[in-house]
Amino acid sequence: MNVSIVIPLLNEEESLPELTSWIDRVMAANNFSYEIIFVDDGSRDHSWNIIRELKAAYPPVRGIKFRRNYGKAAALNVGFLAAAGDVVFTMDADLQDSPDELPEMYHMVMDQGYDIVSGWKKKRHDPLSKTIPTKFYNWSARRMSGIMLHDFNCGLKAYRNAVVKSIEVYGDMHRYIPFLAKWAGFTAIGEKVVHHQKRKFGRTKYGLDRFYKGYLDLLTITFTSRFGKRPMHFFGLWGSLIFLGGFIIAGYLAYEKYFNLAFKMTERPLFFFGLLAMVIGTQLFVAGFLGELISRSSADRNSYLIEEKLGME
């Protein structure tokens, strides 16, 4: 199969028939064998009934229905597990992503050697309350991840099948799939300017909470990618440095007390800063030590992605 298109959705009954028809026309024009995997993330409208009807009219349509709303990352994760195409696309169901972009992105993966091609909505049809925070968020994501994409949060992306089979998406980590892929060793990441259309039906499912959640997830994935298997390198280093600072303060105060018996060590605020530093430093060091014990006892401590084997049966 050439193409799998994973489409997570929540209450998008109006747009599904038009989106499916549009995708089918594009696939037929390019002679692609394909499947559309709709993942209904707990819709409360008639989305699932519409998917049933589309399945009868379009054999390539597949459907997965969650009993309740789990979030976009969960929907993408189960869609990735089911995808069989050489190139796996993700699209939003609201018709703001254009299926006409798919053929060129497909060839960028298959012919130009990209592992991931991310859409870049260079001209957005969104209010300023959404575009300005998005620009700042993308700038921060570039700085922290080292991946030079303009639009991390664009729903239209193309992946080599091996990429989606090698990563696990959870929480709200769908924003950082390129980061997860890079961490897994897929470093050929490119982007393509794509056409962004105005929402035709319904309303957006995202509120302002996605911005602070996005930053917390970015911090989480940055930390786990660097120190997930070696927590002592972070906690041990900072714990040792902070403890050393406290120890130097304590040594200085002890020196003053030794040469000046009238010196009252405990009346100096510096004494409490030094004591606090040694306590915090010790706690961080112990946290790193416990983290190492947990990491070394983890079931996947020696789980590594192997691209190819020769002479190994």
C-alpha positions as CSV (number, residue, x, y, z in Angstrom):
1,M,0.0,0.0,0.0
2,N,1.3,3.4,-0.9
3,V,-0.5,5.7,1.5
4,S,-2.1,5.6,4.9
5,I,-3.9,8.7,6.1
6,V,-4.6,8.9,9.8
7,I,-7.3,11.4,10.7
8,P,-8.2,11.9,14.4
9,L,-11.5,13.6,14.9
10,L,-13.9,15.0,17.5
11,N,-17.4,16.1,16.4
12,E,-16.7,16.7,12.7
13,E,-19.8,15.1,11.1
14,E,-20.2,17.9,8.6
15,S,-16.7,17.8,7.1
16,L,-16.2,14.0,6.8
17,P,-18.0,13.3,3.5
18,E,-16.3,16.2,1.7
19,L,-12.9,15.4,3.1
20,T,-13.2,11.7,2.1
21,S,-14.4,12.5,-1.4
22,W,-11.5,15.0,-1.8
23,I,-8.9,12.5,-0.7
24,D,-10.3,9.8,-3.0
25,R,-10.1,12.1,-6.0
26,V,-6.4,13.0,-5.2
27,M,-5.5,9.3,-4.7
28,A,-7.2,8.2,-7.9
29,A,-5.5,11.0,-9.9
30,N,-2.1,9.8,-8.7
31,N,-2.8,6.1,-8.9
32,F,-2.0,5.6,-5.2
33,S,-3.3,2.6,-3.3
34,Y,-4.4,4.0,0.0
35,E,-6.4,3.7,3.2
36,I,-8.1,6.4,5.4
37,I,-8.0,5.6,9.1
38,F,-10.6,7.7,10.9
39,V,-10.0,7.7,14.7
40,D,-13.2,8.9,16.4
41,D,-12.0,10.4,19.7
42,G,-15.3,10.1,21.6
43,S,-17.5,12.3,19.4
44,R,-20.9,13.2,20.7
45,D,-22.4,14.0,17.3
46,H,-23.1,11.6,14.4
47,S,-19.5,11.3,13.2
48,W,-19.3,7.6,13.7
49,N,-22.5,7.0,11.8
50,I,-21.1,9.1,9.0
51,I,-17.9,7.0,9.0
52,R,-20.0,3.8,8.7
53,E,-21.7,5.3,5.7
54,L,-18.4,6.4,4.1
55,K,-17.0,2.8,4.6
56,A,-19.9,1.5,2.5
57,A,-19.2,4.0,-0.2
58,Y,-15.4,4.0,-0.1
59,P,-13.7,0.6,0.6
60,P,-10.4,2.2,1.7
61,V,-12.0,3.8,4.7
62,R,-11.2,2.3,8.1
63,G,-12.6,3.4,11.4
64,I,-11.5,3.2,15.1
65,K,-13.9,4.5,17.7
66,F,-12.9,5.4,21.3
67,R,-15.5,4.9,24.0
68,R,-14.6,8.4,25.4
69,N,-12.3,11.3,24.6
70,Y,-8.6,10.5,25.2
71,G,-7.0,13.3,23.2
72,K,-5.3,13.7,19.8
73,A,-2.1,12.0,20.8
74,A,-3.9,8.8,21.8
75,A,-5.9,8.8,18.5
76,L,-2.7,9.2,16.5
77,N,-1.0,6.4,18.4
78,V,-3.6,3.8,17.6
79,G,-3.8,5.1,14.1
80,F,-0.1,4.7,13.6
81,L,-0.3,1.1,14.9
82,A,-2.9,0.3,12.3
83,A,-1.3,2.1,9.4
84,A,0.1,-0.2,6.6
85,G,1.1,2.4,3.9
86,D,4.7,3.1,2.9
87,V,4.0,6.7,3.7
88,V,1.7,7.6,6.6
89,F,0.0,11.0,6.6
90,T,-1.7,12.8,9.4
91,M,-4.4,15.3,8.7
92,D,-7.0,17.2,10.7
93,A,-10.6,16.5,9.9
94,D,-11.8,20.1,9.7
95,L,-10.9,20.7,6.0
96,Q,-8.2,23.2,6.9
97,D,-5.6,20.8,5.5
98,S,-5.6,20.3,1.8
99,P,-5.4,16.7,0.4
100,D,-3.9,18.3,-2.8
101,E,-0.6,18.6,-0.9
102,L,-0.3,14.8,-0.3
103,P,1.3,13.7,-3.7
104,E,4.3,16.1,-3.4
105,M,4.8,15.2,0.2
106,Y,4.7,11.5,-0.7
107,H,7.4,12.0,-3.3
108,M,9.5,14.0,-0.8
109,V,9.5,10.9,1.5
110,M,9.8,8.2,-1.2
111,D,12.1,9.9,-3.7
112,Q,14.0,12.5,-1.8
113,G,14.8,10.4,1.2
114,Y,13.0,12.3,4.0
115,D,11.9,10.5,7.1
116,I,9.4,13.2,7.9
117,V,7.9,16.1,5.9
118,S,6.1,18.6,8.1
119,G,3.6,21.1,6.7
120,W,4.2,24.8,7.2
121,K,1.1,27.0,7.2
122,K,3.1,30.0,6.2
123,K,-0.1,32.0,5.7
124,R,-2.6,31.2,8.4
125,H,-6.3,31.9,8.5
126,D,-6.5,32.2,12.3
127,P,-7.1,35.1,14.7
128,L,-4.1,36.9,16.2
129,S,-4.9,35.4,19.6
130,K,-3.8,32.1,18.1
131,T,-1.1,33.1,15.6
132,I,1.0,35.2,17.9
133,P,1.4,32.6,20.7
134,T,2.0,30.0,18.0
135,K,4.9,31.9,16.6
136,F,6.5,32.2,20.1
137,Y,5.8,28.5,20.8
138,N,7.4,27.4,17.5
139,W,10.5,29.6,18.2
140,S,10.9,28.0,21.6
141,A,10.5,24.5,20.2
142,R,13.2,25.1,17.6
143,R,15.6,26.4,20.2
144,M,15.1,23.5,22.6
145,S,14.8,20.6,20.0
146,G,17.4,21.7,17.4
147,I,14.9,20.9,14.7
148,M,14.5,23.9,12.3
149,L,10.8,23.6,11.5
150,H,8.6,26.7,11.3
151,D,5.3,25.0,12.3
152,F,5.6,22.1,14.7
153,N,1.9,22.1,15.4
154,C,0.7,21.7,11.8
155,G,-1.6,18.7,11.6
156,L,-0.5,17.8,8.0
157,K,2.6,15.7,8.1
158,A,4.1,12.8,6.1
159,Y,6.1,10.0,7.8
160,R,8.0,7.0,6.5
161,N,6.2,4.0,7.9
162,A,9.2,3.0,10.0
163,V,9.0,6.3,11.8
164,V,5.5,5.8,13.2
165,K,6.2,2.2,14.1
166,S,9.2,3.3,16.2
167,I,7.7,6.0,18.4
168,E,5.0,6.1,21.1
169,V,2.8,9.1,21.2
170,Y,1.0,9.9,24.5
171,G,-0.3,12.8,26.6
172,D,-0.1,15.8,24.4
173,M,3.1,14.8,22.7
174,H,1.6,14.9,19.2
175,R,3.0,18.4,18.9
176,Y,6.5,16.9,19.2
177,I,6.5,13.9,17.0
178,P,9.4,15.2,15.0
179,F,11.3,15.5,18.2
180,L,10.4,11.9,19.2
181,A,11.5,10.7,15.7
182,K,14.8,12.5,16.0
183,W,15.4,11.0,19.4
184,A,14.7,7.6,17.8
185,G,17.3,8.2,15.1
186,F,15.2,9.5,12.2
187,T,17.0,12.8,11.4
188,A,16.0,13.5,7.8
189,I,13.3,16.0,8.6
190,G,12.0,18.5,6.1
191,E,9.1,20.8,5.6
192,K,6.8,22.0,2.8
193,V,4.7,25.2,2.6
194,V,1.1,24.1,2.6
195,H,-2.2,25.9,1.9
196,H,-4.2,26.6,5.0
197,Q,-7.9,27.0,4.5
198,K,-10.5,28.6,6.7
199,R,-12.5,26.3,8.9
200,K,-15.7,25.5,7.0
201,F,-17.8,23.8,9.6
202,G,-17.9,23.8,13.4
203,R,-15.4,25.4,15.7
204,T,-11.9,24.7,16.9
205,K,-11.4,22.1,19.7
206,Y,-8.4,23.8,21.2
207,G,-8.4,26.4,23.9
208,L,-5.7,28.6,25.5
209,D,-4.7,25.7,27.8
210,R,-2.9,24.0,24.9
211,F,-0.1,26.6,25.1
212,Y,0.9,26.0,28.7
213,K,0.4,22.3,28.2
214,G,2.6,22.5,25.1
215,Y,5.5,24.2,27.0
216,L,5.3,21.7,29.9
217,D,5.4,18.8,27.3
218,L,8.3,20.5,25.6
219,L,10.3,20.6,28.9
220,T,9.3,17.0,29.6
221,I,10.4,15.6,26.2
222,T,13.6,17.7,26.3
223,F,14.6,16.3,29.7
224,T,13.7,12.7,29.0
225,S,15.4,12.7,25.6
226,R,18.7,13.8,27.2
227,F,18.6,12.2,30.6
228,G,15.9,9.5,30.5
229,K,18.4,6.7,30.7
230,R,21.0,8.6,32.7
231,P,19.2,10.7,35.4
232,M,22.4,10.9,37.6
233,H,24.0,13.0,34.9
234,F,21.5,15.7,35.6
235,F,20.5,15.3,39.3
236,G,23.9,14.2,40.4
237,L,25.8,17.1,38.7
238,W,23.5,19.8,40.1
239,G,23.2,18.1,43.5
240,S,27.0,18.0,43.8
241,L,27.5,21.6,42.7
242,I,24.8,22.9,45.1
243,F,26.1,20.8,47.9
244,L,29.6,22.0,47.2
245,G,28.4,25.6,47.4
246,G,26.8,25.0,50.8
247,F,29.9,23.2,52.0
248,I,32.1,26.1,51.0
249,I,29.8,28.5,52.9
250,A,29.9,26.2,56.0
251,G,33.7,26.0,55.7
252,Y,34.0,29.8,55.6
253,L,31.8,30.2,58.6
254,A,33.7,27.6,60.5
255,Y,37.0,29.4,59.7
256,E,35.5,32.7,61.0
257,K,34.4,31.0,64.2
258,Y,37.8,29.3,64.8
259,F,39.7,32.6,64.6
260,N,37.0,34.7,66.3
261,L,35.4,33.0,69.2
262,A,32.9,35.9,69.6
263,F,31.6,35.2,66.1
264,K,28.0,33.9,66.2
265,M,27.7,31.6,63.3
266,T,24.0,30.9,63.6
267,E,23.1,34.6,63.6
268,R,24.4,35.0,60.1
269,P,21.8,34.5,57.2
270,L,24.7,33.0,55.2
271,F,24.6,30.0,57.7
272,F,21.1,29.1,56.7
273,F,21.8,29.5,53.0
274,G,24.7,27.2,53.3
275,L,22.7,24.6,55.3
276,L,19.8,24.8,52.8
277,A,22.2,24.3,49.9
278,M,23.7,21.2,51.4
279,V,20.2,19.8,52.1
280,I,19.0,20.5,48.6
281,G,22.2,19.2,47.1
282,T,21.9,16.0,49.0
283,Q,18.3,15.5,48.0
284,L,19.1,16.1,44.3
285,F,21.9,13.6,44.4
286,V,19.7,11.0,46.1
287,A,17.0,11.7,43.5
288,G,19.6,11.0,40.7
289,F,20.7,7.8,42.5
290,L,17.1,6.6,42.8
291,G,16.5,7.5,39.2
292,E,19.5,5.4,38.2
293,L,18.1,2.4,40.1
294,I,14.7,2.8,38.5
295,S,16.2,3.2,35.0
296,R,18.5,0.2,35.4
297,S,15.5,-1.9,36.6
298,S,13.3,-0.8,33.7
299,A,12.1,-3.4,31.3
300,D,13.2,-1.4,28.3
301,R,16.6,-0.3,29.7
302,N,18.3,-2.2,26.9
303,S,15.7,-1.6,24.2
304,Y,17.3,0.0,21.2
305,L,16.0,0.6,17.7
306,I,17.9,-1.5,15.1
307,E,17.5,-0.4,11.5
308,E,18.9,-3.5,9.8
309,K,20.5,-6.8,10.5
310,L,22.8,-8.9,8.2
311,G,23.4,-12.6,8.7
312,M,21.2,-12.7,11.8
313,E,18.4,-15.2,11.7
